[in-house]
Every structure is written in C-alpha cells, then in structure tokens.
C-alpha cells in the first residue's frame, strides 16, 4: 500500500530565478539550523535578507505588475497573495516555458521528492493545506470592518495552483489535493485549527494507512495543529519529513534534502497512559495487549528511519510485557494449562518476569483464581461473568472439599451440586473429627446461600433478561422468599471468603492473608497488572 503525504505550505515554498539565482519570494523567518556551508562570496551576498527582499521588490514585482507599498520608515513590502496570483497568470499564459524554468518550489519540493521516490512509501497522493482568508474582518473594538493585514496578503491559495501546475510536469503521477482552510477560521486561531485538522483526519485518513507529515509551511499555529492531530490520530505508521534548509541548494534551484523524525517518545507516553488506565480501571488484559501490539508495530515501522538505540530497547521490553499480559489473559479465561506451558517453554522470558507471578502460575490454586475473578467482575459490574464464576466456584468448593476429606474416588459420579453436597454430607457424618464436621456444616450453609443465584443464572443471563448489581438487589426479596438462606448480593464475596478461610483448609494458609483477607490484591491478576504498569512507567522515564 502506498503512503499518503499531508503537508502545510506557506510563503517559504516558492523561489523565482532572478539573474543567476533562485530567490525565495517570501522566506522571512530566522530559523535555526540553516545550513550555510559551501557558499561562495557571491552567494553569501545574495542570501543577505535585505538584498533578497530588494531583488523581489525591484525586479520581480515590476515584471509582474505587483503593487509595492512603503511605510513611514521607508520600508517597502508587497502582498505575497497578489504576487502569486499574478505569477500564476503569467505562468498559465506562458507558451515558451520560461516561467516553468524560473520557478522552483521551496522546501515542499524536497518533501515531495523524498515521499515519491522512497520505495517504502511511493506516495501518489498528497493533501496540501492552503489558506484563503477573508480580505476584510470585523474589528472587535470598533465593530467596523477592517483590512485583514495579518492574514489576507500572505495567503497560499494561488501558490498551491502554481505548485500544482509545476508538479504536473515534473511529477505527473503525483496527485496534489488542496484542502482549503475555511474562511471563518483564522490561520492563527489554534483551537479552531485543531478542530479543523481533527475533522480532516477523521474524514480522510484510516488507521491502517501509512502517512508522512510535513509541517514546515503555514503559520506556527497551523504547524502545531497538524502535529498534534497527527500524533493524536489512530494511525500506526506515521513519520514527519523535515526538509533541511541548505542555502546553496535554494539559490541554485535544487530540492532540499530531507530527514525523518518522529514524536515517538510522546506517543509512547500516551499509549502507556492508556494501558495503565484500562488495567487499573477495567483489568482489561486483552485491550492492553491490543494497544501494545499496535505500538510494537509502530516501533517496527520507525526503526529503519529513526536512529535511536532506546527505540530497540523499548521494543524488547514491550514484547516481555505483552507476554506477561497474555499469561494474565490465559488465567482470566481459565486456561491455566496454556499459561503453565508458556512459562515452561520460555524459561529465559520467565526469568525476567515477576518471580511472584511465575510462582503463582506454577502453584496454581483454582479456587483462589475463581474467587479473585468474582471480586474483579463484581467490582466492574460485569454480573453475567460474576455469576458464571460464582457457579464454578461453588462446584470447585465441593470438589476441593471431597479431595481434602479423601473421599474423591466416587465423587465425580455425582451429576449436580445437590448430589455432590449430599454425597459429602453422608460421608462426613461418619467421620470421627468434630472439626471436619463443623467446618463442612459451615461451608454447606454458606453454599446454600448461593443456591438462588445459581438456579436463576441461566434464566437471567441466557433468556435475554440480563443482569446487573441493581437488578440483583431488586430480585433479593424474591430470593429470600423462595430460599430463606439466600445471601444478599453485596455479601456474596464475603461468604466466598468465609468458605476459603474455613477450618477445612481448602486454600493454602499463606494465600489467605495475601489474597482473601484483602480487597485490593487479586492473586495472579494484581501481580500481572502491577508488574506491567511498573515496567511501563520505568521505561517511559528513559
């Protein structure tokens, strides 16, 4: 897929040959990093700002019939808009090709040349932002119309037509598309421009496209707005093209050389903040993986063009973080076997992960996992998932109890939770240990408090009625009427914790304080979340 170029143009994007040199028509900025190397004495003289201006005023303006004005201090000036309008007319009426040879695009030439000739981009389409501001504007103080001194004379509307005609001959396969900033939007209004560029990206650019951005033309506000909205867009593959301002190339009518730049560190901080938010607020491991996978694709795209060793280091760390999040996602989907195999088959990676996480996965506790998921889903008000895991927890408690009491051999033959409960009760009553009997009776009473919610789960979730915390609260009186042992919805987690902390010891004692008697640390998931966020924050400071 070919890339798309998005660029601002301005008064610095036009030179015209006068005598022996191509003189910039509107280059009036004192910019840093101007390359003045290799200049002859004659070229140094011509590049003098006042002399450049005098060439345009004394020779080009009279040739084209452009009005020259003089202020009280004797300084002469002209309208860039008028000059480009009359130059365009002369260019269009020229049958000899004189004006084509005398015209050279400024920095935009090097940008377009780089974008079209690089085999990785092969740009065929370029969107060019152009200004065409109103001639008169309302004076907020007097309420009267006044001439738009700061906007109208410097407009690039006619410059675009000149450039389009010139490039049609020099680059016939390139399509230049003008995007005229609406007249009501001043070219110096940052907020309005931000909104305009946002609308452009929303309407014309897809996230899977590759875009090149050139910001050197236009007002500083246009440059800022284009930069910010490009970075804020969802486009994975994007690069900024920076033309290098070589005075010798400009004066001799040659295209600027260009290099590439990226605001990848700033973009990284935005991506990491997004990941942090969805992990802390939603425990969304899959969503975090999706964000980081796209960011990894961006880093891969940038690597050939951005010479920064930290970019490769960032790539390696992100790969480890993504793998860790995948382990959390496997466990969230109850696929502990895949999580264990992954860590076993990748010992080098496992050695760089959180030691607590590796231990928790290796010594996996299924009941603790289900309990932790219930805590997460209830807090997120994902009640369909909550009820599903609660039912699995119920079955898991019965299974672990049978194992703990060493009566598991005939246990799997029981088909539902009521048969399993009766089977365990029948075995327990003949045991000599009072503590086991009392522990089972406590667990049984707590399990019975879940029966209504388990019985109604399929009806509530699978028959289109849905479920939420509020709906559970509204159903509780009915639950209590049908089953006096029913637990209030907001105490289900508390009852689950009591089961895990019962004297029967169905969960390892060292886990109880860490994960059951706390409302904030949720087993494997807290370890994955906290480790991933800590790594991202540390890497983001580099």
N, C-alpha and C positions, 0 to 999 in steps of 0.2 A: 504494500500500500504506500502510495506517495504521501509525502508530508504536505502540510499547508503552512504558508507564511502569513503572519499577522504583523502589520507594521504601521507605525505613525510616520508621516512625512511632514516636513516643515521647510523653513526658509534655507536651511543648510543643504538641501537636496538638489541644488541646481548650480552649475557653473557654466559660464559662457566664455568662449575664446575671444580675447581682445589682444590684438597684435600676436605675441608669441606664447601667451599663457592663458590657461583656463582660470578665470577669476570667479570666486564664489559670489553669487549675487546677494545673498542675504545672511552670510555667516557672520554673526555679530556677538558670539559668546566667547568669553575667556575660559576655555575648557582645560582641565588638567590632562596630563599625559599626551600632549600634542607632540608628534614626532617631527622635529625639525632637522634631523640628521641628513647629511649628504647634500645640503643646499649650496648652490653657487652663490656668489655675492649678488648677482643679479636677481636670483630667486628670493634671497633674503630681503632685498629691497622691495620687490613686488609684493611680498607677503605682508609688509607693513600695513596695519589695519587702516590707517588713513589713506594710504595710497590705493589700497584695494577699493575703498569706497569711492575715491576720486575717479578711478577708471570707469566704474559703473555710471557715475553721475555725469562725467564729462564726455564719455564716448558712447556707452550703450543706451543711456536714456535718450539722448538726442537722435540716435539712429532709429529708435523705435517710436519716438514721439511721446515719451513718458514725461509727465509733469514733475519738475524738481522744485521743491519749496525750500525756503531759507528762513530760519528763526531769528530772533533778536540778536543772538550771539554770532550770527553769520554761519551757523552750521546748516549744511544742505542735506536734504533727505528726499526719498521717493517712496512711493507705495509699491510694495512687493506684489500686491494683488494686481495693480494696474500694469506693472512691468510684465508679469507672467501672462496677463490677458493679451497684451499687445505682441509679446513674443510668440504666443500660441497662434495668433492671427497671421503673423509673418511666416511662421513655420508651416502652417497649413496651406498658405498661398505660394510657398516656395517650390518651384518645379526643378530647380537646379540642384537641390540637396545641400546648399550652402549652410542653412541653419542646422540641419541634422549633424553636419560635421563640426559645427561650432558649439553645439550643445553637448554637455555631459551631465548625467545625473550626479549628484553628490554622493554622500555615503550610502544611500539606498542602492546604488549600483553594485557595490561590493557585497552587500547583503543578498541581493537577488542572484548575483553570480554564484556565491557560495551555496545558496539554497538550491539552485537548479543543477549545479554541477556535481555536488557531493552525491556519490552513488547510493548512500543510505537514505537520502531524502528525495532527490529528483522532483523538487517542487514544480507543480504545473499550475497552481492557483495561489494567488496572493491577495489577501484582503488589506486594503490600504485605507487608513482613517484620514479623512480630509475635513478641513474647516471651511465653512461658508457662512460667516456670521453676518448679522444684520448691519446695514450701513448706519442706521440711527438707533439709539437705545434711549430708554427713559431715564432721566436724571432723578434719582430718588430724593434729592434735596429740593430741587425746583419744581419737579413734576412735569418738566418740559423735555421734549426730545433733544438729544444732542448727538453729535457725530461720534461714532464708536472708534475713537482714536487707537485704543489698545488692541482691538480685535480685527476690524474690517480690513485695514491696509495690509495685514500680514497673512491673510487667508491663503490656503493652499489649493483652493478649488481649481484654478487654472493650471497650477503646477502639475496636478495629477494628470490633466489632459495632455500636457507636454510630455510627461514621463510615459504615459500610455502609448502615445504615438511613437516615441523614441524606441521603447522596448518592443513594440510590434515589429520593428525592422530588425532589431538586434537579437531579440529572443522571441521568435514568432510562436513558439509552443507554450509560452507563459501567458496566463490569463490574469490581468490585473482588474480587480473589482473594487470600485470605490465605495466606501462606507462613510457617507457624509454625516457628520455630527449635526443633529437638528439645530436650526437657528435659535430656538429658545434656550439652548444650553451654551452658556459662555465657555470658551475654551480654557478658562481659568477657574471654573467652578468645580472644585474637586469632588464634592458629593454627587452632583448631577452627572459628572463624567463617570464616576464609579458605577452608578446605576446604569448608565448607557452601555458601558463595556460589559457589565454583567448580563444585560439583555442580549448583547451580541453573542457572548459565549453560550448562553442558554439556547439561542435560536439556531446558531450556525455550527457549533463545534460539538463533536461527540467524544465521549471519554476515551474511546479506543483509538482515536486518531493521534498521529504524531504532529506536533505543532512547533514551529520556530517563531520566535517573537523578536522583533526589532523595535526598540523604544526610543532611539536617539532623536527622531524627528518630533515635531509638535511642541506644545508648551510643556513646562515641567509638570503641570497638573495632569496633562494627557499621558505623559510618561509614567507617572506614579499610578494612575488609574489602570492603565494597561498592565503594568507589572503586577499590581495587587490582584486583579481579577484573573490573570493567567495563573498565578500561584494558587489562588483560591479555587480554581476550576477543578473538576474531577479528572482532568487529562493526565494520564500516567506518564506519557512520553512528551516532554517539553524541554526546549533549550532556548536560551537567549543568544542571539547573534549580535556581537559587538564589533562594528567596523572600527578599525584602527586609523586614527586621523594622521595620515602621512602628508605633510605639506608638499613634499616633492611629487607624490602621486597626484594630488589635487591639481597642482599647477601644470602638470604635464598630461592631464586628461586621462589618468589611469584609475581603474577601480581600486577602492580601498581593500586591503587585506582584512580578514575578519577572524576573530576567535570566538569560542563558545563560552558561555557562562551559565551557571545555574544557581538558584537560591535554594539549593538542596538542604542546607542546614536549617533554614527557616521552615521549609516544607516538612522536614523531619520532625521538628518540634510540634507542628500542628498535627501530624499523624500520630505521634506518641501521646499527645494530649487526648486525641480521640480514643485511642486504645485504652488509656488509663480510665477515661470516663465510662466506657462500656463495660470494662472489667469490674470497676468499683460499684457501679450502679446496677448492672444487669447480669454480671457473671457470664457474659457472652463470649465464650472462648472462640466459637466459630466465627463470630463477627470480627473479633480481634485478629484472627488468622487471616481473614479476607483482607482487612486493611493492610496488614504487614506483608502479605503476598503481593499485593499491588505495589507497595512501596519497594519491595525487593526487585520487582520488575522495572521500576523506575531507576533504581541504582544500577541495574544491569544495563539499561539503556544509556545511562550517563557515563559509565565507566570509560568508553573509548574517547570521550570528549573532555572530561573533567580530570585534570591531573591533581588528585588529592588522595594521599595514602589513607586518610581516615575514611574515605568512601568505601574502600575494600574492607577495612576493619569493621565498619558498620554492617556491611553485608554479612560477614561471618557471624557476628553476634546475633543479628536478626534471625538467621537460619536456626540457631540454637533456641531462641525464644519461641519461634513458630513451632518447633518440635515439642517443646515443653507444653505449649498451649494445646497441641494435638493430644498429648498424654491426658491432660485435663478433660478434653472433649471426649476421648475414649471412655474415661471413667464416668463422665456425665451420662453417657449412653449405655452404661453398664457393661461395656466391652473391656473388662479388665484384662482379659487374656491377650488382646492385641497390645494393650499398654505394657504388659509384662514382657511380651516377646520383643516389642520395640526397644525397651531398655536393655534387654539381654543381648540383642543383635547389634546394639550400638554402644559398646562399653566406653569408647572414647568420649562420646557425647554425654553419656550418663555420668562420667567422672567430672564433668564441668557443670552439671546441674546441681540443684539444691539437694544436699545429702538427705535431708528430712523427706523430701518428695520421693527420692529413689527408695528409701526405706519403707515409706507408707505404701507405695505401689507393690513392692516386693512382699511385704507382710500385710497384704490387703485384708481389710475387715468389711465384709459385705453389709452387715447391719449398720455399721458406722457410716458407710457410704450412703445407704438409703436414708438414714436419719439426717445426715448433712444435706442431702438433696431436698428433703422435706422442708428443712429450715430455709434453704435458699428459695425454693419455689413459693413457700407461703409468704415470705417477705416480699417477693416480687408480684404477689397476687396472681401467680400462674397456677390457679387452683386445679385445673384439669391435670397438669403434671403432678401437682401436690398429692391429689387423691390416688393417682396411679402409683406413685412411690409409697404412699401410706399403705396401700393394699399389699404391695410387695414386701414392705417392712413387716406387716402382720404375718405373712407367710414365712418370712425369714426368721422371725422370733420363734415361731413354732418349730421350725427345722433346727435352729441352734439349740433350743431347749431339749429336743429329743437327743441331739448329739451329746449335750452336756450331761444328760441323765443316763447316757449309754443305752438308749432304747431305740436307736435309729434304724435297726435292721428291718423291722416291719413297718416303719413309719411311712416310707414312700408309697405304700399300697393304698393309703388313705387318699380320697379324691378331692375333698374340700376341707376348708378350715374347721368346720364343725366336727367332722370325723377325726381330724387330726387333734383338735382340742380334747375330744372325748378319749381318744387313744392315750394321750399323755396323762390325762386325769386319772384314767383307770390304772395306769402303771404307777403313778406317783403315790396313790393311796396305800399301796402295799410296801412302800419303802420305809426304812427304819429311821431315816434322818428327818427330824421335825423341821429343820431349817429349809430343806428342799421342798417339803410340802407347803410351808408358809410362803416361800419365795414363789412357787408356782401359783398358789392362790392369789397372791398379789398381782402377778403378771396376768393371770386369767381375767381378773376383774378389770384391769386396765385395757386388755384386748377387747373385752366385751363393750367397752365404751366407744370403740371404733366401729362396731357392727353396723349401725345405721348408715354411716357414711360409706362403708364398703358395699352394703346392699344397694344403696342408691347411686353408686358411682357410675355404673353402666347406663342406668336410666338417665341420669343427669347429664352425662357427657356425650353418650353416643346417640341419644334420641333427640338431639337438636336443642335441648333446653339450656345448655351451657352452665357455667358455674363461676362464682366469684366469692370473695370474702363476704360481701354484703348479702349475696343470695344464701350462703351458708347460715349467716346469722338469722335471716328471715325464716329459714327452714328448721332452726333449732327447736322451737316449741313443738313442731310436729315430730321431730326426732325423739324428744323427751316423752311425748305421749305414746309413741309406738314402742319405745325401749327406754325404760327409766334409767338404765345405766349409761345412756348416751352422753358423750362428752361435748361441752361447748366448743365451737370451732376454734376459739382463741386459746384453748387449753390442750389441744391435740398434741402439739410439740412437747408441752410439759409432761403429758402422760407417756409419750415415747421416751423421754429422757429418764423417767422413773423406771421404765422397763429395763433400759440399758444399765441402770445403776442398781438394779435389784441384787440381792444376795446370791442369786444363782450364778452370777459372774459370766454372763454370755458375751461380754466385751472385755478385752484386756484391761486390767486396772490402770495401766499407765496412760491409756487413751481417754479415760473418763474425765480427768481434770483438764486435759488439753482440748477435747472436742465436744464433750457432753455438758459439762458444767460451765459452759461459756456460750454467749450469744453471738460472738463475733468471729470465732475461728472455726471454719467449716472444713476440717480434715484436708484431704488432697487439694480441694479447690482453693482454699485460702493459701496453701503453700504455692500452688501454681500462680495464682493471681499476684501475691505479694512478691514472689521472686521475679516474675516477668516485669512488673512495674518498676521494681528496684533496678533491674538491669537497664531498662529503657531510660529511666531518669539519669542513671550514671552515665550511660553512653551519650545522652543528649547534652551533657555538660562538656563533652570532649570537643 
